């Protein structure tokens, strides 16, 4: 394993949509690079999303009506799609957050031997 990968965390299956929706909810409209940079920053560089991971998720969320995209200019004056949460996305975020909290609580019980 290359040294730059030591300590990095893979995105758990089923969590990418949740963390993208949460990022847009917290930050407002963002372009893909902004989303990836924010997640990397929040995770202390443990989570790094590449384009092959993030872009399909953004397309999927847009097709599901959970986010919408509009073209705009970045801080460096480049054209980019800016993604924002829709009402359907807000509902999905609330439901997925609750589902994740229940599941992580169950896993914690199993790991601690309480179950």
N, C-alpha and C positions, 0 to 999 in steps of 0.2 A: 504494500500500500504506500503510495507517495506520501511524503511528510506533510504536504499541504492539505491532505484529506484527514489527517489525524484529528479526532474530536468532532468532526462535522457530523451532523445528524441528517439522515434521510427523511423526506416528508413521509409521514405515515399514510398508508392508503386510506382514502376517505377524508383526509383533513385539509387538503389543499384548497378546496372550495371554501371551507369554513374560514381559513386564515386570510384568503383573498377578500372575502366578503367583510370580515372584521376590519381589515386594513382600510378598505374603502369607507366603511362606516366611521372609523376613527379619523381619517385624514381628508375625506372628501375626494373629489375627482383626482385621479392619478393616471399617469401613463405607465406602461408595463415596467419600464426601467425603475420608475419611482416606487412601484409596489415591491419589486425585488430588492431594491436598495433598503427600503424601510424594514422589510422582513430580516434582511441580513443584519441591519443595525440593531433591531430589537433583540435578536437572538445572540448578539455578541459574536457574530460571524459563524455561528454553528449551523445556520441554515442558509444555504445559497442556492437559489433557484436559477436554472439555466433557461434559455428561451424554449428549448424543447419540452420543458415541464410547464412553464408558466403560460405560454401562448395558447396551447390547446385548452387549458383550464379557462382562460379568458373567453375564448370562442365558445366553449360549452356553456359557460355562465350567461353569455350574451344570448345564445340560442334558447336558453331556458327562460329568458326574460328577467333574470336576476340582476343583471347589470346592463347598462347601455353605454355605447361608445360614441364619442363625437371627436372630430378632428380639431386639433388646436396646435398652438406653438409651445414648445418647451422653453425653459429658462435660457437655453442656448439658441433659441430662435429656429429650432428644427420642427418639422411637422411630425405629429405623433397622435395616436388615438388616446384620448383621455376617457377612462372608465369611471362610471359612477353607479352607485347602488340605486335600484328601483324599489318601489313599494313591495313588489314580490320578493326582491332580494332581502329587504328588511325582515319580512316574515320568515323567509328561509333561514336567515342568520339567527333569528330568535329560536326557531325550532332546532336547528343544527347545534346551537350552543347548548341547549337543554339536553339534547341527545348525547353530546360529547361529555357533559358534566355527569350524567347518569352512568355512562360507560366507564369514564375514568374513575368514578367512585367505586364501581364494582371491581375494576382491576385493582385498585388500591386495597380493597377489602381482601381480595384473593391473595395479593402479595403479602399482606400483613398477617395473614392467617386467621382473620376474623370470620371469614365465611365458612 
